[in-house]
Each structure stands twice: as structure tokens, then as C-alpha cells.
Amino acid sequence: MKKSTLVLTSFAAALGLVSCSANTAKVAPAIPADPAIEAAVEAKLAEMTLEEKVGQMTEVAIDILGHWENGEFVLDQDKLDNAIGKYKVGSVLNTPVVGQTPEKWQEIIGKIQEVSMNELGIPCVYGLDQNHGASYVMGATYLPQNINVGASFNPQVAYDAGVITAYESRAANCPWTYSPTVDLSRDPRWPRVWENYGEDPLVNAIQGSAAVRGMQGEDPNHVGPNNIAVSVKHYLGYGNPRTGKDRTPAYIPEYELKEKNFAPFKACVEAGALTIMVNSASVNGIPVHANKELLTGWLKEGLNWDGMIVTDWADINNLYTREGVAVDKKHAIELAINAGIDMTMEPYDLNFTTLLIELVNEGRVSMERIDDAARRVLRLKYRLGLFDNPNTLLADYPKFGGEEFAQMATRAAEETEILLKNTNGILPLAKGQKILVTGPNANSMRCLNGGWSYSWQGHMADSFTEQYNTIYEAICNKFGASNVVLEQGVTYVPQGAYDEENAPEIEKAVAAAKKVDVIVACIGENSYCETPGNLSDLALSENQRNLVKALAKTGKPIVLILNEGRPRIISDIEPLADGIIDILLPSNYGGDALANILAGDANPSAKLPYTYPRHQAALTTYDYKVSEETDTMQGAYDYNAVVSVQWPFGFGLSYTTFEYSNFQCSAQEFGADTDLVFTVDVKNTGEVAGKEVVMLYSRDMVASMVPENRRLRAYEKVEIQPGETVTVTLKIKGSDLASVNPQGEWTLEPGDFRMQAGNQTLMITCK
């Protein structure tokens, strides 16, 4: 039985969860201040007018600064002079409809900087959604989407992706990106699952913070010319909406907000994240853009963080147009700025500045709050070195779009594609076989890339990717075009909505299948992004499932390739497949990576970063409460509540096998400050080298709140040669096993904890 509970007040303070300004003095700054930068910020601030300060708090879309002329975006001098000269706008974002060449970005951003420096003596900070590489820059190296990076369970993959993204963004003269996304994908219906690193807070924290360091470098006060500022998003609780639809309300207990949703943002802030973007929707009935406790209390004061908070797209307007917490725009601005917003994305309405100035003059927003916000914007620009060097030049970035980065992207894709089924060792495919490549995802670069690729919805990707290989083209290159037949059976509408399919021609695929040895069926989703990706049916489309069922009747072995941004239910066709690989959204080099895996030239090592559901009405996460998993209850209340999934979080196969043994812990008994060192021996018992993700899980056996089934506490990916045994060491603090109680306090409860690595378990006791 549990005894008294240790309330970790100091631990809670260290986690930045005490929402009072007095706590700031007790917490070390998340980013230590640079005295020279702070002096420069204060000097600049002292000479600025109210209008200039409010202008620095304003961000507009590039669309209102120019026009299209003969298929090319052209900046308009009068519009530039109006936005920057009159309204003192300090930031611009977005791409005009479609991504631009680095040369065009040099021209666009360079001109904006010229006007900004001449008019204000303050550089503009330009931002782009570079979510998987410099994905709004033509010719850049596209990396696997974040969900793939999560599946790698390798922080080096996240870090390298960040390095490439930053380098190629700077080659295009862009110093700021709205990435990484660490929302936690807790609902598979949500259309933004693929933008995150999965459902687990630790994975999002580790992979997200690695991406921050890769993009920003190791010194957030001095972001070098090869690095960019990040904007970690979307703070807070965005990934678990009650409806499963984008930008709709979430209802999350406070203990879960603190313990899980906050953790990745905290980790990214501690890694030096310079800006944070806010959740567009509401949590527990309060729009996050108007939630002072979350924005100022938890984030700024709780973590003693001097970075900048930016809204998402026009989201202050939502406070009165959609959320119903403000009477008009002026009231909405008052709520948001007083809650802690520093910069607002006002894509098309410069009247924001006028209204905010009125609010200050009326005493509804204090000058102290304006100074604080403007100070944070200026600090960002000084940390980026924009005052000294407003522009970066393409000529200084010779590795842009080159072979070195292409090879890194291919290796990353190989490490992020998940082998889920391999009956009778059908994979790797034997050489010399005749292969049918079929399905709507077989011959499309749009499918491989997903959203935020060349355009918002990614629907134009096939127009810009002729130099890359679709799955079909990559398989032809690997196995010989004479051995490969393409007959898709089901196709998408070109550049249509993601769920639009043409009339199926399944009979053609069936006829082709009769002439081959093996079928590679490429199924899943077309590209989408945000709200247009909402759905009402989580099952894979009926056309695609019918295609697989018809092909199965030929008796030929089937390998399913799942190419999808979220897990679509396939429980009726999964038994028909001999092999299954979930490639998620691996981007431009994903087809090549898949071909390498199919041929055995690469050994898959990725794991599922989320729980893959089996049934529409049985959606869960791996860390469910133990009371959710029960046997069938007998008697009058007979019902079944057993958790049933297609594949669990962390599942993934390899072309080799691993054996765990000798699981040990450095301490049988522990307290909050105890260093717990776990070791486990892992042996490669197969015939090829492979990488294994060693995961450390915990379960509190008895707790004052219903305990979770298990929680991931640490992981490490190791490469092991055939016959080799390696000892893997995983370290945590005793306090890492604490949880948040209903009163919002971090507590470490005495009693037994079951620890697990692979199939090995042991018990340790908190005293």
C-alpha cells in the first residue's frame, strides 16, 4: 500500500509549471542573456515611437506586398512603402501561392530588407513554413516529414534534418521557420498527425529539441549564417481535439497538459528555441491565444524564457469571429496582447496596428506590455545578426541542393520507413522476380511528400519533382524496368482534393497481376494539410481496399506499401498481405529508400511513433489507463473493453532479430534525486547487421490516480553486427518517474515501479 506522497515543489518549479512571476527569480533563464545584445535592445527601444514598437509586433503576408505578373510574383514599391514606411511592419511571412527559387527569394527578401533598413533602421524578419527541409524553396533538399523523423527514434536524424533545413533556408535569404511541430498526435483522425513526431511526449521532446539545435545551432544568442530561428508549434494541446478535426476544441485535464503536452515545448525552450507559435483552437473552453496562464504564466515566467510568442494565421481575429470571447477585433487584440502575444500574424489587415495604438492610448494595454513585446522582437533580430547582416547570399551556400544532402535525405528515409509484416520472409524480394506495382500511390511524388511541399496542400508537387523517383520509378531502377509492370487500378484526381479518386480500373490491375510473381500495392493517402485534410471515415478508401481484395484472389503474394500521413484503418485487408511497409511521408527520396529496403540493400529499423488502430470506435494511445484494459465482464453488464489495436506504439520489424537479456538497474530503491542507470544486453541473433531501438518503459504499480499501462522514459538506437552483443545504458533521474496529481502538483509516490526493456522487466521501489 502507498504511504505518504512526496510533493516535489522544487521539481515543479524546475519544470516551469508554477504560474507566478515570483517563480522567475527561482528558475535559471532558459536562454542566458547576452549583455551586449540586451544593451543594444534597450538602446534601440529607447529611441522608438509607439507606432514603431507596435509595427514590430505586426507580421503580414507577402501577398499584400505585390502582385502576379506573367506568372511571376513582383513586389510593389508603393505597397512596401505603405506597410513598412507607414505602418512600421516588422515581419513578413509565407510564400506567394507556390515556392520560389533561391534567387527569387534573394530578390524578394532582399528588397524588403532594403526598405526596412532605410525606413526604420531595423531589419525585417522573414518567416517560411520550412517543415521538412526548405520546402518552399525550389531545388532544395526535402527531408522526410516529422512523423517519419519520429519513427526513426534517432535524434541524429532530427538534428541532421535541422542542419540541412537551416542551411538551405539561409541560401534563400530566409532566417526564420515555423517549425518544429511538437503538438503530440493523440488522435489518429487529426489531419496534422504527420507534422508531429508522434503521440509520445518524450519522443516529441527529444526529436523536437534535436531539430531545434540542428536549425539554430548551439548558441541561441548568436545564430550563425548557416542557422535559422525556429518557431516551435502549436502551443499548447493542439493535437487532441475532441472532434478529431483541425482547429477545434480540446478538453485535456490540467495534469495531462502539464505532464505530457507541455513537456516537448519545455525541452525545445531549454534547447534554445527563440520563438513559439500558439495553438489556433481552445483548450478546456479558453482560446489559447487569450490564455494568460499558459502564455505568460507557464511559458514566459515559469521557464524564465525571454523569447517571442507569435500567433498562428489570423488567429486573433478568431477570438471574435469564431470563439465568441471578444465582442470585436479591438477587444480580441486587447485579450491576446495582454495574455502574452508578442507578434501577430495579421496576413491581410494592417488595421491591427491602428487598433493596438488606440488600446494603448485608452489604457487598455499598458506601455509596459508593448515594450516587453517589442523588446522580444528586437532581441530575436539581434540574436539572428540581422542588424549587421540583413541578408545572406546564395553564393555562400555551395552545398544547396547538392549530392551530400541528397544522400543524407535518402539515408534518413531508409531509417524512417517501418516494416510491419514479413510473413515467411517475403522481404527482401528475391532478384529476378516479375513485380506488379499498383495502387494510387505508386507513381506520384505528391503522395511521397505530403503537405507543406512546394505549396500549402502539396498538390502541385508533381510539377516540380521530375528529377526524383516515384515508388514505381525507384523499383524499376532497382529491379530492372523489364521486370516491373505498372497498373495502378485506382488513381487520384491530379491536383484535386486529397480524397478525390478517379473511377477505379481494378480489372486492369488484376489482369496484370496474373503475369507477375509478386504484387507491390502502394496505397494510402494523397497530400493534404490542415483543415482541408479533415475526414469523416478513418478507414482507407473503399476503392483501395477493393483493389487489394481483388488482387488477393489471384493468389499472388502481396506486399502492401502504406504511404499515408495518419494511420488509416486496414483491418479487412491486412490479413491478405504477406508483407507490409509503412513509409509514412518520406518525401523526394522516399521511393529510392523503399526500393533499397525491398531489395535488402537497407535494413529497416523504424518503429511506429503512434498506436495504429484496428477499429473505428477503438482509438487509444499506448499510455492508456490500466482500467481501460479489462477482460469481458460477466453477468448483466456483459461488455468488452479490451484494448485492441492493429499495431502498438513502438512496433517495427527488421531483417534480423534481437535478443534481450541481463536487464539491471543501479539502485533497487530510489528517491527523487537518485540517478537511475539501467543496462540491458542486446544481441543480434540474425545474419545481417541491424539497428535496434532500445526503449525503457515504466509503470507505477499502485498510485493515488489510476496508473497508466506504461510510459516511455528513455530510448537509444544502436547498430549491432550479426552475432554481436552490446550493453545499452539508459539513464534517468528518480524524479522522471513523478506525475502530476489532480491539484496540479508534481508528485513522486512511494511504492513499486515496474521497468521494462524489450521482454525484460524488473521492479524498483521509491522510498
N, C-alpha and C positions, 0 to 999 in steps of 0.2 A: 504494500500500500504506500502511496506517496505521502511524504511528510510535508514540512513547510516548504514554501516556494521562495526561491531567491529572486527578488525583483532587481533587474540589472539597470538601475538608473544611469550609471555611468556608461554602460554599454549602449543604452538607448540614446544617450546624448551623442556618443561617438557615431551612431548611425544617423544622426541628424534628424531625429524624429520628435524633438521637443520644440513645439511651435511657439517659442517666445524669444524676443530679441535678446534677453539676458543670456540665453544659451550661446549666442555668437561668441562671446568672450571666452567661453569654455572650450570651444572647438577650434582646432587649428585651421587656418584658412585652407580651403580646398585647393586654391592656387595661390601660393605665396606671392605677395605683392612685390613688384619691381619698383624701387623708389624713383628711378629716373622716369619710368612710364607714368607713375602716379603724379609726379611733379608736372610733367608735360600735359597730362589730362586736366589737372586743376588750372594750369595757366591758360589753356585753350578755353576751358569752361568759363573762366572769369571774364573773358572778352566777348562771349557770345550773347546775343539777344535772346529773348524768349522765343521769338519766331525761329531763330536758328536752332535752338535746342529742340523745339517741337519738330522741326524739319528732320533732325537727326533721328527722331523716333518714328519716322514715316518711311515706308517701303512701298514702291509702286511697281506694277508690271511693265515690262518692256513694251507691251502692246500700245500703251498710250503715249509713247515717245517717238513713234514713227509710223510708217505705212509700207504696204507692199507695192513694189514697182517692178514690172516684168519678172515676176517670180522671185524677187529678192527683197529682203527687208531693208528699209532705208530709214535711218534716224532723221527726224525733223528738227531743225535748229530752233524753230520757234517753240515747239513743244518741250524741247530740252530746256530752253531758257525759262519757260513758264514753270516747269516742275522744279528745277534746281535754283534758278535765279529768283523766282517769286516765292515759291513755297519752301525753298531750302531743303528739298528732299535729300535724305542721306543714304538711301539704299534702293537698288533696283533688283528685280528677280525675274526668273523664268526665261523661257525660250519663245520666240515668235513662231508658234504653231509647230515647227519642227526644228530639230537640232541644226546647228550651223558648223561650218568648217572652222578649224582653229584660226585660220586667217580672218574669217569674218568676225569671230568673237574678238580677236585682237582689235579689229576696226571698231566694233560696237562699243566694247567696254572702254577702249582707249579714248574714244570720243566723249563718252560720259565722264570719264575721269578728267579729261581736259576742261570740260565745262565746270565740273565740281570744284576743281582746284582753283580755277580762275574766279569763279563766283563766290566761293565760300572759304577757300584756303583749307578745305577739309576734303579728303578723298571719299568717294563713294565706295560702299562695299557691295559687290555684286554677288548674288547667290543663284545657284542652279541645283536642281534635283539630280545629283550625280549618284544614283543609288546602287549601281553595280558596275563601277568604273565611271569614266567620264561620259555618261550615257546620253548627254545632249551635245556631244562633240563628234562630228563626222570623222571617221578614221581612227577613233580612239579604241583602246583595248577594252572590250566588255568582259566583265568578270561574272561568275555565277551569282545569282541573286542571293540575298541574305539567308533565305531558308536553306539553300544549299550550303552556305558557309556554316550555318548551324549544324547541318547534317555531318559535316566533316569532323566535328568535335575537336578541331585543331585550331588553336588561337593563331598559329603562324599563317594559316590560310587567310584569316580575317585581317591580320596585320599586313600581309603582302598585298591584299586587295586594296587596303587603305593607302599603301605607298603608291601603287600604280594610279589609283584614282586621283590622289593629290598631285602627282607629277604631271599627269595629262590634263588635269583641270588648269593648273598653272600655265601649261603650254598654251592654253586657250585664254589666258589672262583672267581666269576666274579664281578668286581667293576664298570662296565660301560655298559649302554644300549643306543641304538639308538631309543629313544622314549622319550616323546610322539610326535605324529604327529598332527600338528595343521594347515594344509595347507588351509583349507576351501574347502569342497566338493561342488563346484559351478556348476559342470556339471555331471549329473547322468550317462553319458556314461563312465566316467573315471573309470578305474579298481581299483583305490585306494580309492574310496569313503569310504569304510568300515574302513580304517585305521585312519580316522579323526573323529572329534566329530560332524560333520555335516556341513551345509552350512553357519551358522551364526558366525560372528566374536566374539560376546560376549560369546556364548556357548563354542567355542574353547578356548577363553581366560580363562574363569572361570574353565572349566573342565581340561584344559591343565595345568594351574598353580596349581590346586589342585593335579594333578598327580605328578608334579614336587616336591611339598612339601612332598607328600607321599613317593616318591622314595629317595629324597636327605635328607630329614629331614629339620629342621627349621634353621640350621646354615650351609650355603654353604661353609664356611671356614673350617669347621670341620665335614666332612661327617663321621658319625659313622659306626661301624662294621655291623649294621643292614641296612645300607643305601648304595645307589649307585649313581654315577653321571649319569645325563641324557644327551641326545643329542636331543634337540628339532629340528624337521624337518618338511618340507624341505624348507628352507628359500630361496626364497620368491615367492609367486604367482604360485605355482606348480599345484594347484587343479582346474584350469580353462583353460585347453588347448583348443585352437581353434578347434582342430580335435576331442577332446574327448579321444584321445589316450595317453597312458603313455609316458612321456619324450618327448613330442612335445611342440612347442612354445605356449606361452600365450601372448595375447595382451590386456593389462589392463591399463586403464587410470591412470595417476600418482595419481590423487586424490583418486581413489579406492584402489590403492596399499597402500597408507598411511592410509586411513581411516579404511579399512577393513582387508586387508591381513597382514598388519604389526601389528595390534592390538594384536593377540594372542601371537606372538613372544615377543612383548614388555611385556605382562603380565607374560610370563614364565621367561623372564630375570629378571623381578622385583621380581619374586618368588625365584630367586637364581640359575636359570639354569646355569650350568657350561660350557656346550658346545652346539653348534648349528651346524646342518648339512645343506648343501646347496642344493638347487633345481638343479636337473640334467639338466634341459632344459633352454631355453632362455625366457626372458620377454621383450617385445617390441623391439625385434631384438638383444638384448645383452645377451649372456650367463651369467647366474648369477655367475658362477664360475670366471668370468673375470670382474665383475661389481664392481668397487671400491666404487662407490657412495653407493650402497646397503650394501656391506660388511663392509667397513671401515667407510663410512660417516654416514649412518643411524644407523647401529648396534653398532659398537665399539665406535665411537666418539659421536654419537647422544645420546646413552644411557649411555655413560661413563662406558662401560662394559669391564671387564678385563678377560673374559672367552675365550674359544678357539673355532675356526671355523674349522670344518673338512669337507672334500669333501664327496660326495657320491661315489659309487663304480666306480673307474677308470675314474672319470668324467673330470679330467684334460686332459686326452687323447682325450675326445670328442671335445675339443676346436679345434683340428686339424683334427681328423678323421671324425667328423660329422658336427660340427657347422661352420667350414670354417673361423674361425677368427684368426687362427695361422697357420704358414707355416709348423711347425713340432713340435715334442714333447718338445724340448727345449724351443721354443718360447711359447708354451702353458703353460709350467711351469712358465716362466717369467711373463706372463699375470696374472696367477692365484695367485701366491705368492705376487706379487705387488698389486693385488686387495685386499688382506687381508686374503687369505687362510693360516691357521697355520699348519694343518696336512693334508696330502693327503693319501687317500686310494689308494695305488698302489698295488693291490692284488697280482700280479704275477711278477712285474718288479722292481727289485732293482736298475736298472739304473737311476731311479729318483734321487737318492742321488748324483750320479756322475754328472748328468746334472745340478743339482741345485748348486753344488760346482763350476762348471765351470761358471755358471751365476754370482756368487758372485765374482769370480776372474776376470771376464771380466767387472765388474762394472754395470751389467745389473740388479742385485738385490743387494740392499745395505746390509751391515752388520747390520745396524740398524733394518731393516725389519726381518732379520734372528734372531737377538737377541729378538726382540719382539715376534716372533712366538715361539721360544724355551722357552722363559720366560713363555708364556701362557701354554705350555705343562707341564713344570715343576710345575707351580702353581697348575694345576689340580691334579698332582700326590701328591703334598704336602697336598692339601685340602682333598684328599681321604685317607691320612695317610699311603700311600703305602711305603714311605721311612722307616717308623718304623715297619709296619706290611704288608709286601708284599702279604701275603696270609691269607685267612680265612678258618676255618676248619669246615667240615660238623658236627662234634660232638657238635659244639657250637650252632647248629640251630635245636633244637629238634622238633620244630613245622613244619619242612619241610614236605610238602605233607600230613599234618595231618587233622584231623576232624574239627578243628577250622576254618582253611582256607577253607575247603570244604563247610562248612555251610555258610561262608561269600560269597563264589562264587555262591552258589545256591540262596541266597537272592539277590545278585546283578543281577543275570539273571532274577529273577522274576520282578525286578524293571526296567528292560530294554526291556521287550517284550511288544509290542504295540497292544492293542485291537482297531481294525479299524472299525469293523462292528459287530453288535449284534442284528439282526432282530428278533423281537418277543421274545427276551430274550433266544435265544437258548443256550447261555452260561451263567453260567456254565452248563455243561452237566449233565443231570439227572442220578442218580445212577441206575445201573441195565440195562442200555441200551446195546444193541449189537452194537459194533463200528467196522467199517472198517477203517483201517489205510492204506493209499495208497499213491502213488506218489514216485518219485525218492529220495526224501529227508527223507523218512520215517524211514529208518533203516541204517543210515550212520553217524558215528562220524566225518568223513571228512567234511561233509556238515555243521555240527554244529560249527566246529572250524574255517574253512576258512584258508587262507594262514598264513605264519609265525607260523606254528604249527608242531612241530617235524622236519619238513623240510620246505624249502622255499615255495613251492607250496602247502604245506599241504596235498599232495596227498598220503602220507604214514600213515596218522593219524589212520586209522582203524587197522593198525598193532600194535599200541601201546596203545589202549584205551579199551581193553576188560573189564576193571573193571568199565567202565562208561556206562550209558544207552543212547541208541538211543531214538528217539521220540517213536518209537513202543514199545521198552522195558519199557520205563518210563510209557507209558499209560497202558501197561499190569500190571505193579506193582501197579498202582493207581486204576485201574478199575477192575482188575482181568483178568488173562490170558484167562479164559474161555469165557469172554465177548468180546474179541478182536480178530479180524481177520486181517492178513497182506496179502495183494495182491497189489503189487506196480503198475502194469500196465506199468510204464515207469521206466527204471533204467539207471544209468550212467555206463560207462565203468570203471571198477576198475582201479585205479591208472592211468587213462587216462587223456587227456586234459579236462579242466573243462566243455567244451561244447559237449563232446562226449557222445552220448546216444546209448544204445542198441536198437535193433528193438523192437518197442512197443508191449505189450501184453495187450492192453486195454480191450479186450473182457473178460479176466480173472477177471479183477477188476470189470467190470460191472456185471458179474455173481455173484461175491461175494457180491456186493452191494445189491442185491435183497434179501439177507438173514439177513440184519442188520437193525438197526434203524437209525443210523446216520453215515455219512461219514466224516472222517478227512483226507483231501487231503493235503499232505505235498509236496509243490512244491517250485521251486526257482532256485538256482544255486549250482553247485559243487564248491569246493575250487579252488582259483587261487590267484596269487599275481603278481603285477606289469605288465610289458608288455605282458606276456602270457595271461593276463586277458582282453586284448583289445577285442572289439566286433564291429560288423557292423550292428547289429539289436538289438535295446533295448527291443523289445517285448520278453516276455517269450517264450521258445521254442514251436514250433508248436505241438510237441508230447504231451507236458504237458497240453497245452490248449485244445487239442483234448480229452485228458483223462478227464478233468473236464467237458467238454461239454457232453461227453458220459455218465458220471456218473449222470449229472443233469437230463438226460432223464429218469432215474429210478424213479424220484420223491422223492427220499430220501433227507433229509436236508444235506447240505454240509457246513462244516467248513474248510475254506482254511487256511493252515499254510504256510506263506511266510518265507522261510529260504534263505536269499539272501544277498549278500554284497552291492548291489546297487538296486535302485528301477527298477524292470523290468515291462514293461507295461502289464497290465492285464485287460484293459478296456472291452474286449469282454467277459471275464468270471466273472468279479466282480459281475454283476447282478445275476449270477447263485448261488452265495454263500449266506448263511444265516448268517454266522459268518466269520470273518477274523482276524487272529492274525499275525502280522509281528514280527517274533522272531529275525530277522536280523542274527547275528552270535554270539550266546550266549555261545559257547564253551562247555566244557565237562559236565557241569551241566545244560546245557540249556534244555535238554529233560526233566529232572526232574522238572525244573522250569515251563515248559509248562504244564506238567501233573498237577501240583499244580494249575495253572491258569484254566485249563479246568475243574478241579473238584471243583473250587471255594474255595480251601484252600489258595489261594493267590489272591489278588485283583489287577488287572493290573493298572499301574499308569504312564507308559511311554508315551512319546509324540514323534511324528515324528521329527527327527532332520534335515530333509530336505523336500523339496517340492516333492511330489510324482506325476510324470507326468501322464497325461491321454493319450496323443498323442505323436507320434514320433517327429513331427515337431512343438511341442509346449512345449519347455523346458524353464523353468524360475526358478527364486528364489523368495522367499516371499517378498524380499525388492526391487521389481522391481519399475521402474519409473512410476509415475501416468499416464503419457502419453501412456504407454503400454496398459492400460486398458480403452477401449473405447467401445461405442455402435456401432452397424453396421452403417457405414457411407452411407448416401443416395446419389442417383444420379449416375453420370457417373463413379465415383470412388468407387462404392459399394464394400466393403470388410469387413471382420470380424476380429477384432484384440482383442477380449475379451480374457483375460487370463483364460484358462480352465485347471484345474488340477484334478487329481484323489482324492488326499487329500492334504490339505495345511500343510505347516510347523507348528509344534506345535499341530497338531491334535492327539487325542488319547482318547479313551473311558475308562470308569470304570464300575464296577458292582454297583456303586452308582451314585448319581447325586449331583451336586453342584450348589448353587445359589449365585450370586454376588450382593452386594448392598453397598450403603453408600461410594462410591468412592470419596476421598477427597485429596487435596494437601495442604501442609503447606503454600504455597505462590501463590497468584494469578499472581503476577508479579515477575520477577526474572532477575538476571544478571549472568555473568559467575561464580562468586564466591558464588552464593546463594546455600544453602543446600536445596534441594527439597525433602520433605518427603511425600510419598504417602501412604495412608492407604485405605484398602478395606475390607469389611466384607465378609467372605465366609462361607456359611452354607452347611453342609452335609444334603441334603434333602432325602436321601435314607435310606436303612435299614442295611447297613453294613459299617464298617469303611473303609476309603479310603484315598489315598494320592492325593492331587491336586497340579499341578504346576501353581502357580500364576505368570503370565507374564505381565510385564509393557512395553507397546509399545508407540512410539511417531510418530507423523507426523508433519513436518513443513508445514504449510498450504500454504504459499507463500514464494518462495525462488528465489535467483538470478540464481540458476541452477534448472532444473526440479526436484522437490522433489520426494522422494521415497514414495511408498504406505504406508510403516510403517517400523519401526526399533525396534528391541528388545533392551530395555535399562536396564532391571533388571529382575530377576526371583527368586522365592523361592518355595521350595517344602514343603508342610505342611501335616501332618496327622490329619484327622478330624473324630471324632466319629459320629455315627448316631444322627441327631438332634442337633449337636453342631455347634456353630458359632464361628469362630476365626477371629480376626482382624489381617490382614497381613500388615506388614510395609515394604515398598521398598524405598530405599534412593539412590538418585543420586545427582550429582552436576549440576548446570546450564550449566557448560562447557561441560558436557557429551552430550548435545544436539547440540554441534557445528559440523561443517562439513568442509571438505577440498574444497576450491574453485579451479577454473582452474589454478590459479597461484601457487598452492601448499601450500597455507596458510590456517591454521585453522581459521575458522570464526564462530562467533555466530551472526546470523542475527536477528535484531529486528522483532517482529511480533508474530503471534499466533501459538501455538503448540497444536495439539490435542493429548491427552494422553488417553490410553485405558488399562483397566484390565478386562478380561472376556468380558461381554457385556456392561460394564460401560465405559463411556467416560466423559472427562471434558476438558476445554480449559484453558491454561495458556499463559501468554504473556511475551515475552522477551522485556525489555525496554532498 
